[in-house]
Amino acid sequence: MSVEKATAHLKEFGLEDKIMLFDVSSATVAEAAQAIGCKEAEIAKSLSFLIDENPVLVVAAGDGKIDNGKFKAAFHTKAKMLPFESVEPLIGHGVGGVCPFGINDGVAVYLDVSLKRFETVYPACGNAASAVKLTLEELEKASLFTSWVDVCKPVE
């Protein structure tokens, strides 16, 4: 059902033809990069957090890691990832397919500046065997993001 929700959402922006469905898992950054044939850094991973009891997504480059100090500066709280079993009920997609498309109402989406190195990125599309090829401009529009944030450690 999650792929259908993500697809319907992307269709509103004329982006449904950019969706890729795989016969193999794309649940991890490494698996997604292998399935697509891109660099791991180009995968736009969606990380799920709880901020003031509200679910939030931070979409970051595949090689990005959350910097706790930057996260606290941006959100005024400690980074607290959602437990595995809470991701699907609170976000609307299960782990491995979490993306900012077709998510539950009230989930704020933030895009991390680590993505700005790329013209094109590949977020998941609702399940663990999907992705969508988007420019940063398309990602901004389709994700209905709140703002850009800088919460990841610099890439070495």
C-alpha positions as CSV (number, residue, x, y, z in Angstrom):
1,M,0.0,0.0,0.0
2,S,2.9,2.4,0.7
3,V,4.2,2.3,-2.9
4,E,0.7,3.2,-4.0
5,K,0.5,6.1,-1.6
6,A,3.9,7.4,-2.7
7,T,3.0,6.9,-6.4
8,A,-0.2,8.8,-6.0
9,H,1.6,11.6,-4.3
10,L,4.3,11.9,-7.0
11,K,1.6,11.8,-9.7
12,E,0.3,15.1,-8.3
13,F,3.6,16.6,-9.4
14,G,3.9,14.7,-12.7
15,L,6.8,12.6,-11.4
16,E,5.3,9.1,-11.4
17,D,7.3,8.2,-14.6
18,K,10.5,8.6,-12.6
19,I,9.7,5.8,-10.1
20,M,11.8,2.6,-10.3
21,L,10.6,-0.7,-8.9
22,F,13.2,-3.5,-8.4
23,D,13.3,-7.3,-8.1
24,V,15.9,-6.9,-5.4
25,S,16.0,-5.1,-2.1
26,S,16.8,-1.4,-2.0
27,A,16.2,-1.2,1.8
28,T,19.7,0.0,2.7
29,V,21.8,2.7,1.2
30,A,24.2,0.1,-0.2
31,E,21.4,-2.1,-1.7
32,A,19.7,0.9,-3.2
33,A,22.9,2.2,-4.8
34,Q,23.6,-1.3,-6.2
35,A,20.0,-1.7,-7.6
36,I,20.1,1.8,-9.2
37,G,23.7,1.8,-10.3
38,C,24.7,5.1,-8.5
39,K,27.0,6.2,-5.7
40,E,25.8,5.5,-2.2
41,A,26.0,9.2,-1.4
42,E,23.4,9.9,-4.1
43,I,20.8,7.9,-2.2
44,A,18.5,10.3,-0.4
45,K,17.8,8.4,2.9
46,S,14.9,9.4,5.0
47,L,15.6,9.3,8.7
48,S,12.7,9.3,11.2
49,F,12.8,11.3,14.4
50,L,10.5,12.3,17.2
51,I,10.7,16.0,18.1
52,D,8.3,17.3,20.8
53,E,6.3,14.1,20.4
54,N,5.9,14.8,16.7
55,P,7.3,12.6,13.9
56,V,9.8,14.3,11.6
57,L,11.7,13.2,8.5
58,V,15.2,14.4,7.7
59,V,16.2,13.5,4.2
60,A,20.0,13.3,3.9
61,A,22.7,12.1,1.5
62,G,23.4,8.4,1.7
63,D,26.8,8.9,3.2
64,G,25.6,11.5,5.7
65,K,25.5,10.8,9.5
66,I,23.6,12.8,12.0
67,D,25.8,15.2,14.0
68,N,24.2,15.4,17.4
69,G,25.4,18.9,18.1
70,K,24.1,20.3,14.8
71,F,20.8,18.4,15.3
72,K,20.3,19.9,18.8
73,A,21.2,23.4,17.4
74,A,18.6,23.1,14.6
75,F,15.8,21.4,16.5
76,H,16.5,22.4,20.2
77,T,16.4,18.8,21.3
78,K,18.5,15.7,21.2
79,A,18.3,13.5,18.1
80,K,15.9,10.7,19.0
81,M,15.2,8.3,16.1
82,L,11.9,6.5,16.0
83,P,11.9,2.9,17.2
84,F,11.6,0.4,14.3
85,E,8.0,-0.6,15.3
86,S,6.9,3.0,15.4
87,V,8.1,4.1,12.0
88,E,5.3,2.8,9.8
89,P,2.4,3.8,12.1
90,L,3.8,7.3,12.6
91,I,5.3,8.1,9.2
92,G,3.1,6.0,6.9
93,H,5.9,3.9,5.3
94,G,7.9,1.0,6.8
95,V,11.6,0.9,7.4
96,G,13.5,0.4,4.1
97,G,10.8,2.3,2.1
98,V,10.5,5.5,4.1
99,C,10.3,8.5,1.9
100,P,8.8,12.0,2.1
101,F,6.0,11.1,-0.4
102,G,2.5,10.0,0.6
103,I,3.3,10.3,4.3
104,N,0.9,10.7,7.2
105,D,-0.5,14.2,7.8
106,G,1.5,16.2,10.3
107,V,4.9,14.7,9.5
108,A,7.3,17.6,8.9
109,V,10.0,17.0,6.2
110,Y,13.4,18.6,6.3
111,L,16.1,18.3,3.6
112,D,19.7,18.2,4.8
113,V,22.3,20.3,3.0
114,S,24.4,17.2,2.4
115,L,22.1,16.6,-0.6
116,K,23.1,19.9,-2.3
117,R,26.3,18.3,-3.7
118,F,24.1,16.5,-6.3
119,E,22.0,17.4,-9.2
120,T,20.0,14.2,-9.0
121,V,19.2,12.1,-5.9
122,Y,17.3,8.8,-5.3
123,P,14.9,8.6,-2.4
124,A,12.9,5.4,-1.7
125,C,9.3,5.3,-3.0
126,G,7.3,3.6,-0.2
127,N,8.7,0.1,0.0
128,A,12.0,-1.8,0.2
129,A,12.3,-2.4,-3.5
130,S,11.7,1.0,-5.0
131,A,13.3,4.4,-5.7
132,V,12.5,7.6,-7.6
133,K,15.1,9.7,-9.6
134,L,14.6,13.4,-8.8
135,T,16.4,16.6,-9.2
136,L,16.8,18.7,-6.1
137,E,14.1,21.0,-7.3
138,E,11.7,18.1,-7.9
139,L,12.6,16.8,-4.4
140,E,11.8,20.2,-2.9
141,K,8.4,20.4,-4.6
142,A,7.3,16.8,-4.1
143,S,8.5,16.5,-0.5
144,L,6.5,19.6,0.6
145,F,9.6,20.2,2.8
146,T,9.6,22.7,5.7
147,S,13.1,23.9,5.3
148,W,16.7,23.0,4.5
149,V,18.8,22.1,7.6
150,D,22.4,21.3,8.3
151,V,22.3,18.4,10.7
152,C,24.8,15.9,9.2
153,K,28.5,15.5,9.7
154,P,30.7,16.7,6.8
155,V,31.6,14.0,4.4
156,E,35.2,12.9,4.6
